[in-house]
Amino acid sequence: MKTQLLILALLVGIVSTTAVAQRPDTLTVDDYVALYSRLEKSTDMFAKEHWTITDQGLISEVLFELVNFQGEGDKELNRIRRDRDVYVRRNDDGMLRIECRKRSHDAEIERLDFYETGNESQPIASLSDYAYIRTLLGPVTYAKVKSNPTTHFDSHQGTACDLYLHAMNPDLMLWSTLPDSSRAYKLSAFGRLGDDYLDLPFWFQGTAVGGLRLAYINNTQTLEVDREYTLYTLSVGAEIPVNFTVIGAENQPSNSPIKERKVVGSGTGFYLKATYTPWSKLNLITAKFQEHLQFLVEGSVALQEKKLYPWNIPDAFYSVRNYLTLAAYLKHAGLFNFGAGVSWHDLHYVSRYTPQGEPLRRLSPTRNNVLPFLEVGISQDGSLLQYAITTQVNYSPTESYGYFVVRSTFMLSNTVGIDLRYFKAIRSEGLPVWQYDNYLAVSPVIRINF
């Protein structure tokens, strides 16, 4: 009883003090918020749960409730009302997000901060106090925001561990800034075996690449529709010979899925790959696809020639020492992905036996091969089944040969799946001696992502 009387006396004192300069019937919402904040103990020193709302539909619903609230609002709400067209336009462009923070002692929302992508230093508007926020949003919208239905990091892209076990393209995330903001950096260790652009998949190229990849994601909302989306990536590494043999590949016919390798790695090279996405757009009709245009450059430059070879390498063999690929892709254009580009590689016919102290011995002049290509495919990044199927046609005008290529990946819950790639020559009779009529590459895929 004494405590209640003390609180009542405190309230009367505060209101009386304020009323000296202003009558109670003229107090604004900001005045009442100021009075309330004096009575509430500060809990800023406690760690509080927070999450990000990036779903455009839910953000639109929040804006609708705020703009159409029937009653007086504080200066933050009035700012949103005044600039509502700006907020709507930013949301339509995928440039608006809401940061939510819970109170320390219960499940209610303590604060809503509105941020514009590209301006992370301070919010463009803020709403405080759960009673006020709940009144503004109404019970239905408040419950949606409170239940955090759109946190995409837990189901679409892991933030603590991302291990991609794949025989041809392994990847291990080493560091990431997800999910602290709408922008993110990722650093990964990666590997690559074979080169599909050169029609030498899996182990048939005779080299393997290992290195580090830095990726920058300018809008993490795009991970909802494409886990591999980045504004840019930069991959740097070394390419080294891996001239291992496969048991049972000796003396197999050309149509056998397991064949001897005709191309052998003959040295170490510097590997570089870069991608850049200069344009992206959310499909507002389906709300499922993120159209974007991506450019790619990938290549390797020979640095050092190999001197000693294992016994199972032929006396004379073919080797790719340098290559370069330039490509452009339009992804998620409706149901389809499109691509076009050109690859170049040199080809050396060399002997494993070289005079002491002399460089690699070439048995014929170096050839230069050019392979323009076109791609079309479909993909889906759903919650249960993820798949990507791509068909490619390429043709070498210098050597008069080409391939029809099918690449497909199927994953269940982004956890387990299979990668299958098949290459079939367009003109078998025109194939050069270093190529087979067909190739088949299969790899199981396991992803540990949380």
PyMOL commands that set and color helices and strands:
alter all, ss='L'
color gray80, all
select helices_A, chain A and resi 2-19+24-26+29-39+56-67+75-82+84-92+130-146+152-154+196-198+202-205+220-224+428-430
alter helices_A, ss='H'
color red, helices_A
select strands_A, chain A and resi 50-53+96-102+109-116+125-128+162-166+171-176+184-195+200-201+207-217+232-241+267-282+290-305+316-319+323-333+336-351+361-362+367-381+385-396+401-412+416-425+438-449
alter strands_A, ss='S'
color yellow, strands_A
deselect
rebuild
show_as cartoon
